[in-house]
Amino acid sequence: MKLLSLRFSRASSTYEDWAIPQRQSAEILKRLDTIEGSVLDVGCGTGFCSEGLEKVVGIDISQSMLRTYRQKGFLGICAMAEAMPFKDKSFDCVVSNFALHWTSIDQSFREIFRVCRKKFLCAMPVKGSLEPLDFPFLSPEDILERLRHLGGKLRKVELRELEIPFKGWDLLRFFHYTGSSYNPSKGDILRTKKSVERLILSIDNPSFLVLFFSCEVPQ
């Protein structure tokens, strides 16, 4: 977790300029279902998903990302999705955009269900994203089954492909400048010059396959 926090902190000054699919995903997610009452943004980053919401609190593992988040006027707390510092049923809604695939997803879902009173909305890249990198993305079916197993009642589900508008060396810069140049199953994806060249040649049309869903949480 310290390694991820460091990577995202280093990317905090460049994230908003380069995280184009992440911003697009946040806008789609906020239109997926109604978001009302008090809101928790899990893995808030610099605030893409919090923008336009009222009564919102964000958590993130990166203090530098939270610094930008707070500069926008939001309340941001440094915390992990797997162990949130809130009482049971503290928020009406929980939202999370492009964050939970970095976490222990079952424990994150449990914590979200614990602190949420009504509705959970999430956008997460899934299997089929950036396949040459062999990132351990879960399948949409696996994620939805985990939700059901924990008692979540699905309301809306969408699967969309979001283009990453960078190729070649700019694609590598995208990974660096968004803090995502790390594969948890293999380590740094940009380890050597040879691996860099292989990466450039292997990805013609880079994109994320993103699962969007909203669900009612168990009471």
C-alpha positions as CSV (number, residue, x, y, z in Angstrom):
1,M,0.0,0.0,0.0
2,K,2.9,2.4,0.7
3,L,4.2,1.8,-2.8
4,L,0.8,2.7,-4.4
5,S,0.5,5.7,-2.1
6,L,4.0,6.9,-3.2
7,R,3.2,6.4,-6.9
8,F,-0.1,8.3,-6.7
9,S,1.5,11.1,-4.6
10,R,4.2,11.5,-7.3
11,A,1.5,11.8,-9.9
12,S,-0.6,14.3,-8.1
13,S,0.6,17.4,-10.0
14,T,0.1,15.7,-13.4
15,Y,-2.9,13.5,-12.8
16,E,-5.7,15.9,-13.8
17,D,-4.0,16.7,-17.2
18,W,-3.4,13.1,-18.1
19,A,-6.2,11.1,-16.4
20,I,-8.7,11.6,-19.3
21,P,-10.5,8.2,-19.2
22,Q,-10.7,8.4,-15.4
23,R,-12.4,11.8,-15.7
24,Q,-14.8,10.5,-18.4
25,S,-15.6,7.5,-16.2
26,A,-16.5,9.8,-13.2
27,E,-18.9,11.8,-15.3
28,I,-20.6,8.6,-16.6
29,L,-20.9,7.2,-13.1
30,K,-22.5,10.3,-11.7
31,R,-25.2,10.0,-14.4
32,L,-25.8,6.3,-13.8
33,D,-28.1,6.7,-10.9
34,T,-29.4,9.4,-8.5
35,I,-26.9,10.4,-5.8
36,E,-28.6,12.1,-2.8
37,G,-27.8,13.0,0.8
38,S,-24.4,12.6,2.4
39,V,-21.8,11.0,0.1
40,L,-18.5,9.2,0.7
41,D,-16.1,9.1,-2.3
42,V,-13.8,6.1,-1.9
43,G,-10.4,6.6,-3.6
44,C,-11.3,10.2,-4.3
45,G,-8.0,11.2,-5.9
46,T,-8.1,14.8,-6.9
47,G,-11.9,14.9,-6.9
48,F,-13.2,13.9,-10.3
49,C,-16.2,12.0,-8.8
50,S,-16.8,14.5,-6.0
51,E,-17.2,17.5,-8.3
52,G,-20.8,18.6,-8.5
53,L,-21.8,16.6,-5.4
54,E,-23.0,18.2,-2.1
55,K,-22.2,16.9,1.4
56,V,-19.3,14.8,0.1
57,V,-16.3,13.5,2.0
58,G,-13.4,11.8,0.3
59,I,-10.9,9.2,1.4
60,D,-7.6,8.3,-0.4
61,I,-4.3,6.7,0.5
62,S,-2.3,9.6,-1.1
63,Q,-1.7,12.7,1.0
64,S,-0.7,14.6,-2.2
65,M,-3.8,13.7,-4.0
66,L,-5.8,14.8,-1.0
67,R,-4.0,18.1,-0.9
68,T,-5.4,18.9,-4.4
69,Y,-8.8,17.5,-3.3
70,R,-9.0,19.8,-0.3
71,Q,-7.9,22.8,-2.4
72,K,-11.2,22.3,-4.3
73,G,-13.1,22.8,-1.0
74,F,-13.7,19.2,-0.1
75,L,-13.1,17.4,3.2
76,G,-10.5,14.7,2.5
77,I,-9.3,12.0,4.9
78,C,-6.3,9.7,4.4
79,A,-7.6,6.2,4.8
80,M,-7.8,2.8,3.1
81,A,-10.9,1.5,1.5
82,E,-10.4,-1.8,3.5
83,A,-10.5,0.0,6.9
84,M,-12.5,3.2,6.9
85,P,-12.6,5.4,10.1
86,F,-16.4,5.9,10.1
87,K,-19.2,4.5,12.2
88,D,-21.7,2.1,10.7
89,K,-24.2,3.7,8.2
90,S,-22.5,7.1,8.3
91,F,-23.4,8.0,4.6
92,D,-26.4,7.8,2.5
93,C,-24.4,7.0,-0.7
94,V,-20.9,5.8,-1.5
95,V,-19.3,6.4,-4.8
96,S,-16.0,5.0,-6.1
97,N,-14.3,5.7,-9.5
98,F,-11.3,3.8,-10.8
99,A,-10.0,3.0,-7.4
100,L,-11.2,-0.4,-6.0
101,H,-9.2,-2.5,-8.4
102,W,-6.1,-1.4,-6.5
103,T,-7.6,-2.8,-3.2
104,S,-8.6,-6.1,-1.6
105,I,-12.0,-5.9,-3.2
106,D,-14.0,-8.2,-0.9
107,Q,-12.9,-6.3,2.2
108,S,-13.5,-3.0,0.4
109,F,-17.1,-4.0,-0.5
110,R,-17.7,-5.1,3.1
111,E,-16.5,-1.8,4.5
112,I,-18.5,0.2,1.9
113,F,-21.7,-1.8,2.9
114,R,-20.9,-1.2,6.5
115,V,-20.7,2.6,6.3
116,C,-23.4,3.1,3.6
117,R,-27.1,3.4,4.4
118,K,-28.6,3.3,0.9
119,K,-26.8,3.2,-2.3
120,F,-23.4,2.3,-3.7
121,L,-22.2,3.5,-7.2
122,C,-18.9,2.2,-8.7
123,A,-16.9,2.4,-11.9
124,M,-14.0,-0.2,-12.2
125,P,-11.8,-1.3,-15.0
126,V,-12.3,-5.0,-15.7
127,K,-10.8,-7.9,-17.6
128,G,-10.4,-6.9,-21.2
129,S,-8.6,-3.7,-20.3
130,L,-5.0,-3.2,-21.6
131,E,-4.7,-7.0,-22.2
132,P,-1.0,-6.9,-23.3
133,L,-0.1,-5.7,-19.8
134,D,-1.7,-8.7,-18.2
135,F,-3.0,-6.7,-15.2
136,P,-5.1,-8.8,-12.9
137,F,-8.4,-7.2,-13.6
138,L,-11.4,-9.1,-12.4
139,S,-14.2,-10.1,-14.8
140,P,-17.5,-8.2,-14.6
141,E,-19.3,-11.4,-13.7
142,D,-16.9,-12.0,-10.8
143,I,-17.4,-8.5,-9.4
144,L,-21.2,-8.6,-9.6
145,E,-21.3,-12.1,-8.0
146,R,-19.2,-10.8,-5.1
147,L,-21.7,-7.9,-4.6
148,R,-24.6,-10.3,-4.6
149,H,-22.9,-12.7,-2.2
150,L,-22.5,-9.8,0.3
151,G,-26.2,-8.9,0.0
152,G,-26.0,-6.1,-2.6
153,K,-29.1,-5.6,-4.7
154,L,-28.1,-4.4,-8.2
155,R,-30.1,-1.5,-9.7
156,K,-28.2,-0.5,-12.8
157,V,-25.3,-2.1,-14.7
158,E,-23.4,-0.9,-17.8
159,L,-20.2,-2.0,-19.5
160,R,-18.3,0.5,-21.6
161,E,-15.1,0.8,-23.4
162,L,-13.2,4.0,-22.7
163,E,-10.4,5.0,-25.0
164,I,-7.0,6.0,-23.7
165,P,-6.1,8.8,-26.1
166,F,-2.4,8.2,-26.0
167,K,-0.1,6.0,-28.0
168,G,3.6,5.2,-28.0
169,W,5.7,7.2,-25.6
170,D,2.7,9.3,-24.7
171,L,1.0,6.1,-23.5
172,L,4.0,5.4,-21.2
173,R,3.7,9.0,-19.9
174,F,0.0,8.4,-19.2
175,F,0.9,5.5,-16.9
176,H,3.6,7.5,-15.2
177,Y,1.6,10.7,-14.9
178,T,-1.5,9.0,-13.5
179,G,0.4,6.8,-11.0
180,S,-0.6,3.6,-12.7
181,S,2.7,2.2,-14.0
182,Y,2.5,-0.7,-11.6
183,N,1.1,-4.2,-12.0
184,P,0.4,-5.7,-8.6
185,S,1.0,-9.2,-9.9
186,K,4.3,-8.3,-11.7
187,G,5.7,-5.1,-10.3
188,D,6.7,-2.1,-12.3
189,I,5.4,-2.5,-15.9
190,L,8.1,-0.1,-17.2
191,R,11.1,-1.9,-15.8
192,T,13.6,-2.0,-18.7
193,K,14.1,-0.3,-22.1
194,K,13.2,-3.6,-23.8
195,S,10.0,-3.9,-21.9
196,V,9.2,-0.3,-22.8
197,E,9.7,-1.1,-26.5
198,R,7.6,-4.3,-26.2
199,L,4.8,-2.3,-24.6
200,I,4.7,0.3,-27.3
201,L,4.5,-2.3,-30.0
202,S,1.9,-4.5,-28.3
203,I,-0.9,-1.9,-27.8
204,D,-2.4,-0.4,-30.9
205,N,-5.7,1.0,-29.5
206,P,-5.3,1.3,-25.7
207,S,-8.6,1.3,-23.8
208,F,-10.2,0.4,-20.5
209,L,-13.2,-1.9,-20.4
210,V,-15.1,-0.3,-17.5
211,L,-17.9,-1.8,-15.4
212,F,-20.4,0.7,-14.0
213,F,-23.0,-0.3,-11.5
214,S,-25.2,0.9,-8.7
215,C,-26.7,-1.2,-6.0
216,E,-28.7,-1.0,-2.8
217,V,-26.8,-2.0,0.2
218,P,-28.0,-4.5,2.8
219,Q,-29.6,-3.0,5.9
